[in-house]
Amino acid sequence: MSPLGRRRAPCRLIRTESGSRFSFRILTLLVFVLQSELRSRLGWAVIRAIYDGLPDFQVRRLEGMGFGPFLRLEELTPDVALIQALKERWDPECHTFLFPWGHMVPTLEDVVQITGLRVDGQAVTGTTYTSYQEPVERLLELEVRGERSSLVGRTALQASLGVASARHRTGEEQAEYLARLTEDARAVLAEEEGAAADRDLRRFLILVIGKLILGTRGDPVSCRCLPLLEDLTQVGSYAWGAALLAHLFDSLGTSSRETGVAGFFPLLQVWAYYHLPSLCRGVARRRGAVPLLQRWRFCRDERSLRRQVTLIHDAMDNIPFGHVQWTPYVGEDDATQPWVERGRPYFGRDIWVHCFNTVVPLHHRLVARTLGLYQAVVEFPTRQRSWERPGRSFRGIQQVTDWTVRVREQLDDWERRGKEVVSEAASDEDYYRAYARRYGAQLDPEGRIASLEGILHSTIQQRDDLQAVVDQLRGELERAQQMVGGASSSREDLGRSVLEGQLAAAAARAEDTLAQLREREQELRTALARTTALEAEMVELRLLPEAAEVARWRQEAEAAARWQQDAEEAVRLRTEAGDLRTQLGEERHRSDMLRSEMRGLERALVLVGRSRLVTSRSGIPSRSAGHYLTGSSGRRRNEEEER
């Protein structure tokens, strides 16, 4: 895969004691397989149920703050594989995705079009504290989790809004579940304006901001934004959509070994549905609905997560450049989306986006094609930050920090609305070359192929544009010739003849240029085919040592198999030897018993001989003697048997 495509960790070889080598990419993949899948912790259904249970005056207040369109969104099933594949292509240096066709990144226009959150107004920033116990007790009448913490328990926060248990009951349908939660919330929430209603609204806003807009992977809810909610009349003046984007960028920049993305990840899904339709990951629905997230649903895929991620990467590497949608919102009616019209002054600008201690740049100059411009060659940014940012933990900050002072320069940039993106480039060709040089530090032949494909695509675009110009000039020339044919005076005839000559010369120059572009296109196609063939040959050459190593491994495996067979044969022989020893011991025991019986018989015969001799001498009848000897020998035999 090309370095211009999937962004991966550098391939390092690790040598073990046995001398075999393993690719670091394989180890990374194994870690990915062992990690858990991304699970939606947004609590979308619970928040929507509580919103439906709010009194009408609270709904009007939220509408005035700019949260209405966002809160009316319906839950979107998370596309775990797509989100993971996008995260693997994120470049934390320039805060963009890296694809074979160049940089891509969600912009403020994407945020406002997809979510309906406002991106204009004051930056979401202020002071962060080591503990939020005092404002939480005063404004929410709740407790934080720990002395030095900014987190409130989600269950306690939901219970304060009437949803003590958000679990489904056995056999309960989704509509019944939402209706039950709505009724529970409606029974608890204040029905009239006053201090209690303000407290309920702050609790609800903390839940929305902490679980949806600035959601984290954990279950607790962050209260960093609570100081901004003290004056409810000013809540609508903040650019919550820009804060969402900053938080999402920060989450994408976490370790590649962490699966999933914190923050409002449905933005990434719908952004990919619009800009990369060739992936076919989303299914359109509700044509004309706004915000645009309402128009999509996830096309469920039953294949394994690892398989889906691999297929998505392969599809991204093979998407034709012309199939990428750079301006998908052309033709949308702003009259149905007033939040888009308000945010237009912030579109198409290089700008810093803020979310308290998270301050990241939006490098819009890297994606000028989203503005309908050619992409010019610009200096690719590198990781640099003029301040030290506290850790990523949301459990309080190490010290009290006023971010309006700490990042004053970046905050001034936001207040000036950044810098407008302009491009004087006549094609994307130079950009493709610079892109290949920058991200082809490990440039392999496949990377050169991607660069040639980009230049070829740019040339084809120029050819098509010039063809349109040539057709237009020819049309003008034909009209001029018709006008000359119907001229009524010599002066008019002279002027039209001059015009005809100029048009003919311009058409000839355009046709010459078009012919040159076609020749260049053919040269690029030939170079691309030659490079592809060379790349295939190099792959074969790279496979030769790998094949030799595989053969060596096969020989070692066969030797190991033979050794294992020998070991198994030795174990079998040892088992048979043990059995033979056992049989030999039994035979020895039997022979000992036979010897004992033979000795007993010998003694009996000796006694019989002696008894006959005594009988013959004493004159005892032989028959009586026989009975005596028989009884005597019987008793001895019994005694022998007992012994």
Secondary structure as GFF3:
##gff-version 3
##sequence-region A 1 643
A	DSSP	beta_strand	13	15	.	.	.	ID=ss1
A	DSSP	beta_strand	21	23	.	.	.	ID=ss2
A	DSSP	alpha_helix	24	34	.	.	.	ID=ss3
A	DSSP	alpha_helix	44	53	.	.	.	ID=ss4
A	DSSP	alpha_helix	56	65	.	.	.	ID=ss5
A	DSSP	alpha_helix	68	71	.	.	.	ID=ss6
A	DSSP	alpha_helix	80	88	.	.	.	ID=ss7
A	DSSP	beta_strand	90	91	.	.	.	ID=ss8
A	DSSP	beta_strand	96	99	.	.	.	ID=ss9
A	DSSP	beta_strand	102	104	.	.	.	ID=ss10
A	DSSP	alpha_helix	108	115	.	.	.	ID=ss11
A	DSSP	beta_strand	127	128	.	.	.	ID=ss12
A	DSSP	alpha_helix	133	135	.	.	.	ID=ss13
A	DSSP	pi_helix	136	140	.	.	.	ID=ss14
A	DSSP	beta_strand	151	152	.	.	.	ID=ss15
A	DSSP	alpha_helix	154	160	.	.	.	ID=ss16
A	DSSP	alpha_helix	174	188	.	.	.	ID=ss17
A	DSSP	alpha_helix	195	208	.	.	.	ID=ss18
A	DSSP	pi_helix	209	213	.	.	.	ID=ss19
A	DSSP	beta_strand	221	222	.	.	.	ID=ss20
A	DSSP	three_ten_helix	226	229	.	.	.	ID=ss21
A	DSSP	three_ten_helix	232	237	.	.	.	ID=ss22
A	DSSP	alpha_helix	240	252	.	.	.	ID=ss23
A	DSSP	alpha_helix	266	275	.	.	.	ID=ss24
A	DSSP	three_ten_helix	277	279	.	.	.	ID=ss25
A	DSSP	beta_strand	282	284	.	.	.	ID=ss26
A	DSSP	three_ten_helix	292	295	.	.	.	ID=ss27
A	DSSP	beta_strand	296	298	.	.	.	ID=ss28
A	DSSP	alpha_helix	305	318	.	.	.	ID=ss29
A	DSSP	three_ten_helix	321	323	.	.	.	ID=ss30
A	DSSP	three_ten_helix	334	336	.	.	.	ID=ss31
A	DSSP	alpha_helix	338	343	.	.	.	ID=ss32
A	DSSP	three_ten_helix	344	346	.	.	.	ID=ss33
A	DSSP	beta_strand	349	355	.	.	.	ID=ss34
A	DSSP	beta_strand	358	362	.	.	.	ID=ss35
A	DSSP	three_ten_helix	364	371	.	.	.	ID=ss36
A	DSSP	beta_strand	401	402	.	.	.	ID=ss37
A	DSSP	alpha_helix	403	406	.	.	.	ID=ss38
A	DSSP	alpha_helix	408	415	.	.	.	ID=ss39
A	DSSP	beta_strand	419	420	.	.	.	ID=ss40
A	DSSP	alpha_helix	429	439	.	.	.	ID=ss41
A	DSSP	alpha_helix	445	485	.	.	.	ID=ss42
A	DSSP	alpha_helix	490	618	.	.	.	ID=ss43
A	DSSP	alpha_helix	622	642	.	.	.	ID=ss44
###
